[in-house]
Amino acid sequence: MYSFQNHYFDIVQKDLVLSGNISTVSTLGGLKKVDLCLGGNSSEEGYVIASIAALKIITGQTPYFTQQKATYQKSNSAKEGVGGKLTLRKHKMYFFLYKLFFEVLPQIRQFEGLRAPAHKTIYCFVLKDIFSFQELVPLFPYFEDLNNLQCQFHFTTKNKDEVLFLGNSLQLCFISSEK
């Protein structure tokens, strides 16, 4: 079930050790966590509940409720809910990555790859069509108003080159930014 996690520990770590002249695995960069966020366009109760339910269906983990940031005009009023967010670690993270890389991204029409990372420890992208997750297709009427799933991969790397190498080892489809 956790074949992608086994791939990381059995193949990717060994490749990183051999290619980087690293003596111990504990100094290797790796994937620490994945943050997913859905919602943000509306504070209507139905939209917020749909955001939380979609995240629960996609990942199998209960997301937490996110609230609107306080502004100067609304500092005295109650904060309104805008969506859901969750953090995946360990087994659930690798299970989600496997589903994302091998089931969801291949279904996107005209998928050309992901942009090269711009930061040394975080990689972010937005999945515009949440119905690439097959679990949500039969429930289309409930989730038709939802739009973007924001994904953040947090790495324990020291520079952008390590993120790029690790991402390519994990089968992320990075493309060069120059065309």
C-alpha positions as CSV (number, residue, x, y, z in Angstrom):
1,M,0.0,0.0,0.0
2,Y,2.8,2.4,0.7
3,S,4.8,1.6,-2.4
4,F,5.7,5.3,-2.9
5,Q,7.1,5.5,0.6
6,N,9.1,2.4,0.0
7,H,10.4,4.0,-3.3
8,Y,11.6,7.0,-1.4
9,F,13.4,5.0,1.4
10,D,14.8,2.2,-0.9
11,I,15.7,4.0,-4.1
12,V,15.7,7.8,-3.7
13,Q,17.7,8.0,-0.5
14,K,20.3,5.6,-1.9
15,D,20.6,7.7,-5.1
16,L,20.9,10.9,-3.1
17,V,23.7,9.4,-0.9
18,L,25.6,8.1,-4.0
19,S,25.3,11.3,-6.0
20,G,26.0,13.7,-3.2
21,N,29.0,12.1,-1.3
22,I,27.0,12.0,1.8
23,S,28.1,9.6,4.5
24,T,24.8,9.4,6.6
25,V,21.2,9.4,5.6
26,S,20.2,11.7,8.4
27,T,21.8,14.7,6.6
28,L,19.8,14.1,3.4
29,G,17.0,16.4,2.3
30,G,13.6,14.9,2.3
31,L,9.9,15.6,2.1
32,K,8.7,16.8,5.6
33,K,5.0,17.5,5.0
34,V,2.3,18.5,2.5
35,D,-0.2,21.3,3.2
36,L,-3.5,21.4,1.3
37,C,-5.9,24.3,1.4
38,L,-9.3,24.6,-0.3
39,G,-11.7,27.5,-0.1
40,G,-11.2,31.2,0.3
41,N,-13.6,32.7,-2.3
42,S,-16.7,32.8,-0.2
43,S,-17.7,32.8,3.5
44,E,-21.1,31.2,2.8
45,E,-21.7,28.3,5.1
46,G,-22.4,25.9,2.2
47,Y,-19.2,26.8,0.5
48,V,-17.1,26.3,3.6
49,I,-18.7,23.0,4.4
50,A,-18.2,21.8,0.8
51,S,-14.5,22.8,1.1
52,I,-14.0,20.8,4.3
53,A,-15.9,17.8,2.9
54,A,-13.9,17.7,-0.3
55,L,-10.6,17.8,1.6
56,K,-11.9,14.9,3.8
57,I,-12.9,12.9,0.8
58,I,-9.7,13.5,-1.1
59,T,-7.3,12.7,1.8
60,G,-9.2,10.7,4.3
61,Q,-8.1,13.0,7.0
62,T,-10.2,15.6,8.8
63,P,-9.2,19.2,7.9
64,Y,-9.4,22.1,10.2
65,F,-11.6,25.2,9.7
66,T,-9.8,28.3,8.4
67,Q,-11.1,31.8,9.2
68,Q,-10.8,35.1,7.3
69,K,-7.9,37.3,8.3
70,A,-8.8,40.3,10.4
71,T,-8.6,43.6,8.6
72,Y,-8.7,47.1,10.0
73,Q,-12.4,47.7,9.1
74,K,-13.5,44.3,10.5
75,S,-11.3,44.1,13.6
76,N,-14.3,44.3,15.9
77,S,-16.6,41.9,14.1
78,A,-16.6,38.2,14.2
79,K,-14.3,36.3,11.9
80,E,-16.0,34.4,9.1
81,G,-15.0,30.9,7.9
82,V,-13.6,30.7,4.4
83,G,-12.5,27.0,3.9
84,G,-10.4,24.1,5.2
85,K,-6.8,23.3,5.5
86,L,-4.9,20.1,6.5
87,T,-1.3,18.9,6.8
88,L,-0.3,15.4,5.7
89,R,2.8,13.7,7.2
90,K,4.3,10.2,7.0
91,H,2.1,7.4,5.5
92,K,-0.8,9.7,4.5
93,M,1.6,12.1,2.8
94,Y,3.1,9.4,0.6
95,F,-0.3,7.9,-0.1
96,F,-1.5,11.3,-1.2
97,L,1.6,11.9,-3.3
98,Y,1.2,8.6,-5.1
99,K,-2.5,9.5,-5.9
100,L,-1.5,13.0,-7.0
101,F,1.4,11.9,-9.3
102,F,0.0,8.8,-10.8
103,E,-3.8,9.3,-10.9
104,V,-4.6,13.0,-10.8
105,L,-1.9,14.8,-12.7
106,P,-2.0,12.4,-15.7
107,Q,-5.7,13.1,-16.1
108,I,-5.2,16.9,-16.5
109,R,-5.6,17.9,-20.1
110,Q,-2.6,19.6,-21.7
111,F,-0.5,19.0,-18.6
112,E,3.0,20.3,-19.4
113,G,4.7,19.8,-16.0
114,L,5.2,21.9,-12.9
115,R,7.4,25.0,-12.8
116,A,10.8,24.7,-11.4
117,P,11.0,25.5,-7.6
118,A,11.5,29.1,-6.6
119,H,12.3,28.5,-2.9
120,K,14.8,26.3,-1.1
121,T,12.5,24.5,1.2
122,I,8.9,25.0,-0.1
123,Y,7.3,24.1,-3.4
124,C,3.8,25.5,-4.1
125,F,1.3,24.9,-6.9
126,V,-2.4,25.3,-7.5
127,L,-4.6,22.5,-8.9
128,K,-7.4,24.4,-10.7
129,D,-9.6,21.4,-11.4
130,I,-10.4,19.5,-8.2
131,F,-12.5,17.1,-10.3
132,S,-9.3,15.4,-11.4
133,F,-9.8,13.5,-8.1
134,Q,-12.1,10.7,-9.2
135,E,-13.7,10.5,-5.7
136,L,-15.3,13.9,-6.3
137,V,-16.8,13.3,-9.7
138,P,-20.0,11.5,-8.6
139,L,-20.6,14.3,-6.0
140,F,-20.3,17.1,-8.6
141,P,-23.5,18.9,-7.5
142,Y,-22.1,19.4,-4.0
143,F,-18.7,20.6,-5.1
144,E,-19.3,22.5,-8.3
145,D,-18.6,25.9,-6.7
146,L,-15.2,24.9,-5.4
147,N,-12.3,25.9,-7.6
148,N,-8.6,25.7,-6.6
149,L,-6.7,23.3,-4.4
150,Q,-3.5,24.8,-3.1
151,C,-0.7,22.4,-2.4
152,Q,2.5,23.1,-0.6
153,F,5.4,20.6,-0.3
154,H,7.8,21.3,2.5
155,F,11.3,19.9,2.1
156,T,14.2,19.6,4.4
157,T,16.7,20.8,1.8
158,K,19.4,23.5,1.8
159,N,19.1,25.0,-1.6
160,K,17.0,25.0,-4.8
161,D,19.2,22.5,-6.6
162,E,18.5,19.9,-3.8
163,V,14.7,20.6,-4.1
164,L,14.9,20.1,-7.9
165,F,17.0,16.9,-7.6
166,L,14.7,15.5,-4.8
167,G,11.6,16.5,-6.7
168,N,12.8,14.8,-9.9
169,S,13.7,11.7,-7.9
170,L,10.2,11.6,-6.4
171,Q,8.8,11.8,-10.0
172,L,7.6,15.4,-9.8
173,C,7.4,16.7,-13.4
174,F,9.5,19.9,-13.1
175,I,10.0,21.9,-16.3
176,S,12.6,24.5,-16.9
177,S,11.4,28.1,-16.6
178,E,13.3,29.2,-19.8
179,K,11.5,28.7,-23.1
